[in-house]
Amino acid sequence: MTTPVRTQNKRLAQGERSRGKLLRAAAKLFAERGYAGTSVDDVCREAKVVKSAVYWHFESKEGLYRAVLEKVYEQIRLIESGITTEDRSPEDALREIVRATFDWHNKHPDFVRLVMNENIHQGEHIGAMTGIQVRRQTVVDLLRRVLLRGEKSGAFRKGLDPIDLHMSISALCFYNVSNRHTFSRIFERDMTSPKAVAARRDVVIDTILRWCMTQDHSQTSDNDQARRVQAAITHTNYLLYSSR
């Protein structure tokens, strides 16, 4: 015999499945078509969910769009918060943060497209989302701790701003996805190939590290890293220009 509690749990589970389907479908379509180019009907057809479910879970198309943004930003913040840095040197900790950020962007092009679309709307939706404002502190605190340890050890320059550092990391990782198709066509090279991605990752990591390091530390204690960055730059230049 089915009890009221069991029936209620089943309905809750079904509701969560519907909500998840809507979020996945909406993320795909909003990334492909933008906010204005995507209708509630489009999302429901993609998710194979009745239209009333959108209004039950999210109240409106705008509410659905904001929930999608919340979800994708939550995912990248979870990746950042899962990075262990205390058992690494400041240099290795920063290297791991940049590597993880680069790889996440590369594997989630829909995130990049969603952010580009939201910037077209001048951030009007994301500015009203308190969850994202709270979660941003995760990455700022993470970078601040690494910078302070690096400054104390003499590895990093004094006075580096963690928000500036985050902006620089994001910019380099973001561009590699947002512009890779136009860049590939202009220079007639597949910048999505595993070799090209790996070479670009090395350049981004070393660019950030060089910006943070003190001159003495960069020159005297990182010869191996210098050889790696030169090899990565040489390889990237070969990919871009060898066929011109």
C-alpha positions in Angstrom: 0.0 0.0 0.0 1.3 3.4 -1.0 1.6 5.8 2.0 1.0 9.6 1.8 4.7 10.1 2.6 5.9 7.8 -0.1 3.6 9.5 -2.6 4.9 12.9 -1.6 8.5 11.8 -1.9 7.8 10.4 -5.4 6.3 13.7 -6.4 9.2 15.6 -5.0 11.6 13.4 -6.9 9.7 13.9 -10.1 9.7 17.6 -9.6 13.5 17.7 -9.1 14.0 15.6 -12.3 11.8 18.1 -14.2 13.7 21.0 -12.8 17.0 19.5 -13.8 15.8 18.8 -17.3 14.7 22.4 -17.7 18.0 23.7 -16.4 20.0 21.6 -18.8 17.8 22.4 -21.8 17.7 26.1 -21.0 21.5 26.3 -20.5 22.0 24.7 -23.9 19.5 26.9 -25.7 20.4 30.2 -24.0 24.0 29.5 -24.8 23.2 28.8 -28.5 20.5 31.5 -29.1 20.8 34.0 -26.3 18.1 35.2 -24.0 16.0 37.0 -26.5 16.2 34.2 -29.0 15.0 31.5 -26.7 11.3 31.0 -25.7 9.8 29.0 -22.9 8.2 26.8 -25.5 11.7 26.1 -27.0 13.0 25.1 -23.6 10.0 22.8 -22.9 10.3 21.1 -26.3 14.1 20.5 -25.7 13.5 19.2 -22.1 10.3 17.3 -23.0 8.6 18.9 -20.0 5.2 20.5 -19.8 5.2 24.3 -19.9 3.5 24.7 -16.5 6.7 23.2 -14.9 8.6 26.3 -15.9 6.3 28.6 -14.0 6.0 26.2 -11.1 9.8 26.0 -10.6 11.0 29.4 -11.9 7.9 31.6 -12.2 9.0 33.1 -15.5 11.5 32.9 -18.4 13.7 35.4 -16.6 13.6 33.3 -13.4 14.7 30.3 -15.5 17.5 32.3 -17.1 18.8 33.5 -13.7 18.6 29.9 -12.3 20.8 28.8 -15.2 23.4 31.5 -14.5 23.3 30.6 -10.8 24.0 27.0 -11.7 26.9 27.5 -14.0 28.6 30.0 -11.7 28.1 27.6 -8.8 29.8 24.8 -10.8 33.0 26.8 -11.4 33.1 28.1 -7.8 32.9 24.5 -6.6 35.9 23.6 -8.8 37.8 26.5 -7.3 36.9 25.7 -3.7 38.0 22.1 -4.2 41.5 23.0 -5.1 43.9 22.2 -2.2 46.6 24.8 -1.9 48.0 24.7 1.7 50.1 21.6 1.0 51.7 23.2 -2.1 54.2 25.9 -2.5 52.6 29.3 -3.5 53.9 28.9 -7.1 52.5 25.4 -7.4 49.2 26.4 -5.8 48.8 29.3 -8.3 49.8 27.0 -11.1 47.1 24.5 -10.1 44.4 27.2 -9.8 45.2 28.5 -13.3 45.3 25.0 -14.8 42.0 24.0 -13.3 40.4 27.3 -14.4 41.7 26.9 -17.9 40.6 23.3 -18.2 37.1 24.1 -16.8 36.6 26.8 -19.4 37.8 24.6 -22.2 35.4 21.8 -21.2 32.4 24.1 -20.7 32.1 26.3 -23.8 28.4 26.9 -22.9 29.5 28.8 -19.8 31.6 31.1 -22.0 28.6 31.7 -24.3 26.3 32.4 -21.5 28.6 34.9 -20.0 29.0 36.6 -23.4 25.3 36.8 -23.7 24.9 38.3 -20.3 27.4 40.9 -21.1 25.4 41.8 -24.2 22.6 42.6 -21.7 25.2 44.6 -19.6 24.9 42.2 -16.7 21.4 43.3 -15.8 20.3 39.8 -14.6 23.5 38.8 -12.8 23.7 42.0 -10.9 20.5 41.1 -9.0 21.5 37.6 -8.1 22.7 37.5 -4.5 23.9 33.9 -4.6 26.6 34.8 -7.2 27.6 37.8 -5.2 28.2 35.7 -2.2 30.0 32.9 -4.0 32.5 35.2 -5.6 34.2 35.5 -2.3 35.4 31.9 -2.6 37.8 32.5 -5.4 38.9 35.9 -4.0 39.8 34.4 -0.6 41.5 31.5 -2.3 43.8 33.8 -4.3 44.4 36.1 -1.4 45.7 33.3 0.7 48.0 32.1 -2.0 49.3 35.6 -2.7 50.0 36.3 1.0 52.0 33.1 1.3 53.9 33.9 -1.9 54.6 37.4 -0.7 55.8 36.1 2.7 58.1 33.5 1.1 59.5 36.1 -1.3 58.2 34.3 -4.4 55.5 36.9 -5.3 55.6 40.7 -5.6 54.0 42.7 -2.8 50.6 44.3 -3.1 49.0 42.1 -5.7 45.2 42.4 -5.7 43.4 39.0 -5.8 40.5 40.5 -7.8 43.0 41.8 -10.4 44.6 38.4 -10.5 41.3 36.7 -10.9 40.4 39.0 -13.8 43.7 38.2 -15.5 43.3 34.5 -15.1 39.7 34.6 -16.3 40.5 36.8 -19.3 43.2 34.4 -20.6 41.2 31.3 -20.0 38.0 32.8 -21.4 39.6 34.1 -24.6 40.9 30.7 -25.5 37.3 29.5 -25.8 35.4 32.6 -26.9 37.7 33.4 -29.8 39.1 30.1 -30.8 36.9 29.6 -33.9 37.7 33.0 -35.4 41.3 32.7 -34.4 41.5 29.2 -36.0 40.0 30.5 -39.3 42.2 33.6 -39.5 45.4 31.7 -38.9 44.3 28.5 -40.5 45.1 26.4 -37.5 42.9 24.2 -35.3 43.2 25.8 -31.9 40.8 23.1 -30.5 43.3 20.2 -31.0 44.7 18.6 -27.9 48.3 19.8 -28.8 47.2 23.4 -29.3 45.1 23.4 -26.1 48.0 22.0 -24.1 50.5 24.5 -25.5 48.1 27.4 -24.8 47.5 26.2 -21.3 51.2 26.2 -20.6 51.5 29.7 -21.9 48.6 31.0 -19.8 50.0 29.4 -16.6 53.4 30.8 -17.1 52.1 34.2 -18.1 50.2 34.5 -14.8 53.1 33.1 -12.8 55.6 35.6 -14.4 53.3 38.5 -13.6 53.1 37.5 -9.9 56.7 36.5 -9.3 59.4 38.8 -8.0 62.2 39.5 -10.5 64.9 37.8 -8.4 62.7 34.7 -7.8 61.8 34.5 -11.5 65.4 34.7 -12.6 67.2 32.6 -10.1 64.9 29.8 -8.9 62.8 28.8 -11.9 65.0 27.8 -14.8 63.0 24.7 -15.5 59.8 26.8 -15.8 61.6 29.2 -18.1 62.5 26.3 -20.4 58.9 25.1 -20.3 57.4 28.5 -21.2 59.9 28.9 -24.1 59.0 25.5 -25.4 55.3 26.2 -25.2 55.7 29.6 -26.9 57.8 28.0 -29.7 55.2 25.3 -30.2 52.3 27.7 -30.3 54.1 29.9 -32.8 54.7 26.9 -35.0 51.1 26.0 -34.9 50.0 29.5 -35.9 52.6 30.4 -38.5 54.2 27.4 -40.0 51.7 27.1 -42.9 51.6 30.8 -43.8 
